[in-house]
Amino acid sequence: FYPYGSEFGEFYGAPALPPPPAQWREPLEWLRGYTDKPIAIVETGYTTKTPEVFGVRFPGDEALQEAFLKDLIAFAKEDNYLFVIWFVPVDYERLLGKLPETSNTEAAHIWVNAGLFDSNLNPKPAWELWQKFEE
């Protein structure tokens, strides 16, 4: 679940998500009413920069990442999610620079800054929320 990717979906004909925070709250509220089966988020994240990939902008910043994670944790606790997996723990700008050109595809830039740590392993503001998730 990557709500910041709404513009990408729109590019391919999906309806636009509203601006944050409804961008993630509305889908999570919909999910709550969609099923009574256990819920797990098997892959998610939110970018802290605004890459342009395939001519589509993926807007984000640290404040949005933190707000998204705060709400996601609240939904997960309220709805008893089985688990939540944050896909990219560390921004991988350095890694992209070392990959062979064939591996460094434009698509890889969608998640490059979605880590909870920057490329120098400094925690971003959302990291503190993640640490307290189980409390």
Secondary structure as GFF3:
##gff-version 3
##sequence-region A 1 135
A	DSSP	three_ten_helix	3	5	.	.	.	ID=ss1
A	DSSP	alpha_helix	6	11	.	.	.	ID=ss2
A	DSSP	alpha_helix	22	34	.	.	.	ID=ss3
A	DSSP	beta_strand	41	44	.	.	.	ID=ss4
A	DSSP	beta_strand	52	53	.	.	.	ID=ss5
A	DSSP	beta_strand	56	57	.	.	.	ID=ss6
A	DSSP	alpha_helix	62	78	.	.	.	ID=ss7
A	DSSP	beta_strand	84	86	.	.	.	ID=ss8
A	DSSP	alpha_helix	93	98	.	.	.	ID=ss9
A	DSSP	three_ten_helix	106	110	.	.	.	ID=ss10
A	DSSP	alpha_helix	125	131	.	.	.	ID=ss11
###
